Amino acid sequence: MDHITTQPELLELVDFKWLMAAEGRHVDLARLQRDAHYADDCFGYALRSPCEPLRRCAQHLHDQLAFA
């Protein structure tokens, strides 16, 4: 079965940006959506965070932005 991805909503991206900011990490949303290595770095950091809402948001965005 083919994996179908959808683009994340702007609100989801902004939530991720602010949750990361609370952790002291700046996120460039445009780069996050076009640079797989940058996205992996951001999501990797977020998924190791003790902040459960950040981990959940990161996993959701990671699934939506899955780079082919």
N, C-alpha and C positions, 0 to 999 in steps of 0.2 A: 504494500500500500504506500502511496506517495505521501510524504510529509508536507502538509500545507501550513504555511506560516502566514500570519497577518501582521500588519504594522501596528505597533503599540499606539495607544491614544496619547495625546499630548499630556493629559493629566497624569498618566502613569509615568511618563518620562520626568515630568516636573517633580512628582513625589520621590522618585529615585534620586534625582539631583539634590533635593533638600534633605533627604535621609542621609545621603552621603556627606553633605555639608555638615550635618550634625556630628559626623565622625571625623571632621577635619579634612575631608577629601573634596576637591573641586572636580566636577564632571562637566565636560564639554559635550552637550547633548548631540550636536551635529556630528562630531567625531565619533561618538558612541554608536551612532547608527550606520556609519560607513567604514569604520576601521576595526576589523575583527580582532586584531591584537590588543588594541586599546580597550575594546569591549571586554575581552577576556580578562584583562588586568582589573578593570573596574568590578566586574562580576565576581572574580575570584576574591577580591578584597571584601566585597559585600557579603559573600556567602560564608566567610570566616568571621563575620562580625557577631558580637553577642546580641545585637539588636534584631529581634525576631521579625519585626515589620520590614526592616531593610533586607534581610535574607529572603523573605517571602516575595517582596517586590523584585529583587534581583533575579530570583528564579523564574518568575513570571516573564520579565522582560527578556531574559536569556532565551527562554523558549520561543518568544515571539520574534526575536532578532536573529535566530539561528542562521548563521552565515553558511551558505552552500559551498 
